[in-house]
Amino acid sequence: MAEEVKLFRTWSSPFALRVVWALKIKGIDYETIFEDLSNKSPSLLQYNPVYKKVPVLVHNGKPIAESLVILEYIDETWKQAPLLPEDPHERATARFWAKFGEDKVLSSIWSVFIKQGKEQEEAMVPALENLKFLEEELKGKKFFGGETIGFVDLALGWLGNLISLLEEIVGLKVVDGEKFPLLSAWMQDFADAPIIKDNWPPRDRMIVKFQALRDATIVAAAASK
Amino acid sequence: MAEEVKLFRTWSSPFALRVVWALKIKGIDYETIFEDLSNKSPSLLQYNPVYKKVPVLVHNGKPIAESLVILEYIDETWKQAPLLPEDPHERATARFWAKFGEDKVLSSIWSVFIKQGKEQEEAMVPALENLKFLEEELKGKKFFGGETIGFVDLALGWLGNLISLLEEIVGLKVVDGEKFPLLSAWMQDFADAPIIKDNWPPRDRMIVKFQALRDATIVAAAASK
């Protein structure tokens, strides 16, 4: 049967990027549908009625939503270039860190990004604590997945890239090379990997996008006080 | 090799219950270590340094934390009585609903529980919307897993039980049998399944516990206003 693989994404969604990278690593041909989130397509609403968000992967007519769920699906459907290790305990460890990135690292870094002054300083404390756990996890490894990019790298990868965007926008160093040598090296190695680099949106557009998002969040927070 | 399986839990943690049920369904012998969260054991802190929480499963000396990650581990390690279906798309669907329960249903129900008056009425709107999705998902099925209890049932199961506790404490019907006939039947069928019933903490103790938790949350919220 001819495979039909479609990916609903936006040009900038970091969550959708995880799926793009996974499909590229697996060497899967797919059709891209770029969504305008201010005017969502009927297909997107039909395929993801719960969240109405990208990414959605549609494989032979069947939709899957939620980026980490999609990564697991891709890994189970196309066995080449595995994203998760084989050993159950190593798989559990990978899922644990992917979830940690989602639940803790993301929100704590975002908090640093959208706060100012003393509040920003306070927000740095948990953010740095969370990054310290990742630094520990990288001991003896180039990637979280070992010698090659795996599940945790893809789950955290956009965050790695995002941190450097946010650092540029806010003018603040979060991942200091002296405090976080392994994480700094990982961010560089990940960003330099051809499959990642070739599928990352233009940095100047991302800066504009996230700068606007930050400004809007700060204005909204001030208005609600 | 003799297997060594230990579960760190508290008597009341609903997240730990997921793991208890999964181990019972699989027929795995294990040792239980009951933790006092006001005085955590050095072992718990060593095994789960990130969250310092229960449940933690330790299998042949190797720890796994986070209840849904533990369920996947259990299913991959002991193949009997599968919790997840075999088909990749069905597996993805199960993971999607388990995550939905975690991210959306839990917080929206909790919000109803700890609010009062008009705020509680407002909190009911998203809670009922989320439950409606679950109602739809149950069409044509006895359990989320089909004819037998599976991954999604365990992920949502404690929530099913919790809702009835909360209804009793607050004196409010959330899962109305007329609006949610399938979900009501599921809550009953799930609670009546021997493996679930035999491993559910005493209802009177749970009522006292959650009543105290609610009171403390309401006092804390009032103090921060």
Interface residues (C-beta under 8 A of the other chain):
Chain A: P49 V50 H59 K62 I64 A65 E66 L68 V69 I70 E72 Y73 E76 T77 P88 H89 R91 A92 T93 R95 F96 K99 F100 K104 F133
Chain B: P49 V50 H59 K62 I64 A65 E66 L68 V69 I70 E72 Y73 E76 T77 P88 H89 R91 A92 T93 R95 F96 K99 F100 K104 F133
